[in-house]
Amino acid sequence: SWSESDPTAAAVGSTVTIHSLVSRPSMNGKVGVVVSANASTARFGVRVAGEAKALALRPANLQPAAEAVEVGRLILKAAEWSPQSHALFPTAARKWAVEVMRLGYLIAWDEERF
C-alpha cells in the first residue's frame, strides 16, 4: 500500500487493487481506477466496474495493480528505443510495432503516395 507521506503515489488515473476492507470484504482483490482525491478526508475515490458510484477508500486499502506496475516499468525501460529495449516486448508485439513504424516512415517521407 501507499504511505500517507507520498500523496502523489495514487494520482487520479492510477490503476489500483483494493485490499483489507472490513466493511465490504467482497471488494478485496478488485481492481479499480482512482478518479478523485479528497485531502480533507484523506481518501481516494476509486471506480470499480459494476459499482454505481466511486468508493471512498483510504490509501492503506489500496496498492498499485500489478499489471499497471509492470506496464509502467516496461514503458520506463523502453522510453528510449534501442535494440535492448526492443527485446523487452513479446515477439508478436515487436512484429506489429515494426510494421507500424514502417508505415509511419512511408507516410512521413512519401506523402505523394498517400
Buried (B, 14 or more C-beta within 10 A) or exposed (E): BBEEEEEEBBEEEBBBBBBEBEEEEEBEEBBBBBBEBEEEEEBBBBEBEEEEEBBEBBBEBBBBBEEBEEEEEEEEEBEEEEEEBEEEBEEEEEEEBEEEEEEEEEEEEEEEEE
